[in-house]
Amino acid sequence: FQQSIRRLSVRFPEVSGDCFGLLERIPSLEEVVLSNPKNVTSVACLSACKRMKKLRLEGFSKVTDAGIQGLELVPNLEEIDFRRAHLKTTSTLS
């Protein structure tokens, strides 16, 4: 079953960031769409999805730049869409 899932779309306002760790157990994922989480601060666990080509994060408001670190290591990742997202930066510009 897990080997055949290529696209996953989930809308959930009340979920913890720990739940995203389960997605790394689905190695066949190529496209992930996550919408409207209220309490998620990191999606770094998605870096384990090595076949992922597209990631869309809709309505994220608490993810920081540190929370997306590791996504650059996904070899097939071609697109990240932060639709209606409000990312918070923890770095400073000089």
C-alpha positions as CSV (number, residue, x, y, z in Angstrom):
1,F,0.0,0.0,0.0
2,Q,2.6,2.5,1.0
3,Q,4.7,1.8,-2.1
4,S,1.9,3.0,-4.4
5,I,1.0,6.4,-2.9
6,R,2.5,9.1,-5.0
7,R,0.3,12.1,-4.1
8,L,-1.0,13.1,-0.7
9,S,-3.2,16.1,0.1
10,V,-4.2,16.7,3.7
11,R,-6.2,19.6,5.3
12,F,-6.1,19.7,9.0
13,P,-6.3,22.6,11.4
14,E,-5.6,20.7,14.6
15,V,-2.5,18.5,14.1
16,S,0.9,18.5,15.8
17,G,4.2,18.6,13.9
18,D,5.0,15.1,15.1
19,C,2.3,13.8,12.7
20,F,4.3,14.8,9.7
21,G,7.0,12.4,10.7
22,L,4.7,9.6,9.6
23,L,5.0,10.8,6.0
24,E,8.7,9.8,5.9
25,R,7.4,6.2,6.0
26,I,5.8,6.6,2.6
27,P,8.9,6.6,0.3
28,S,6.8,6.7,-2.9
29,L,5.5,10.2,-2.3
30,E,6.2,12.6,-5.1
31,E,3.7,15.4,-4.3
32,V,2.6,16.5,-0.9
33,V,0.0,19.2,-0.2
34,L,-0.5,20.2,3.4
35,S,-3.1,22.8,4.3
36,N,-4.0,25.0,7.3
37,P,-2.2,23.5,10.2
38,K,-2.3,25.8,13.3
39,N,0.5,24.5,15.4
40,V,3.2,23.2,13.0
41,T,6.6,24.9,13.3
42,S,8.7,22.5,11.2
43,V,8.3,20.4,8.2
44,A,12.0,19.3,8.2
45,C,11.0,15.6,8.6
46,L,9.8,15.7,5.0
47,S,13.4,15.7,3.9
48,A,13.2,11.9,4.3
49,C,10.8,11.8,1.3
50,K,13.6,11.4,-1.2
51,R,11.2,11.0,-4.2
52,M,9.2,14.1,-3.5
53,K,9.1,16.5,-6.5
54,K,6.6,19.1,-5.3
55,L,5.7,20.4,-1.8
56,R,2.9,22.8,-1.2
57,L,2.4,24.3,2.2
58,E,-0.9,26.2,2.3
59,G,-1.8,28.6,5.2
60,F,1.3,27.8,7.3
61,S,1.8,30.6,9.8
62,K,4.3,29.3,12.4
63,V,7.0,27.6,10.3
64,T,10.4,29.3,10.6
65,D,13.3,29.2,8.2
66,A,14.9,26.6,10.6
67,G,11.7,24.5,10.2
68,I,12.4,24.0,6.5
69,Q,16.1,23.1,6.8
70,G,16.9,19.8,5.2
71,L,14.4,20.2,2.4
72,E,17.4,21.2,0.2
73,L,18.7,17.6,0.6
74,V,15.7,16.1,-1.3
75,P,17.3,15.3,-4.6
76,N,14.1,15.3,-6.7
77,L,12.5,18.4,-5.2
78,E,11.7,20.8,-8.0
79,E,9.1,23.1,-6.4
80,I,8.0,24.4,-3.0
81,D,4.9,26.5,-3.0
82,F,4.2,28.5,0.2
83,R,0.6,29.5,-0.8
84,R,-1.0,31.8,1.7
85,A,1.8,31.1,4.1
86,H,3.4,33.5,6.5
87,L,6.9,32.1,7.2
88,K,8.9,33.6,10.1
89,T,12.5,34.1,9.7
90,T,15.0,33.7,12.6
91,S,18.0,34.9,10.6
92,T,19.1,38.5,10.3
93,L,20.1,40.3,7.2
94,S,23.3,42.3,7.4
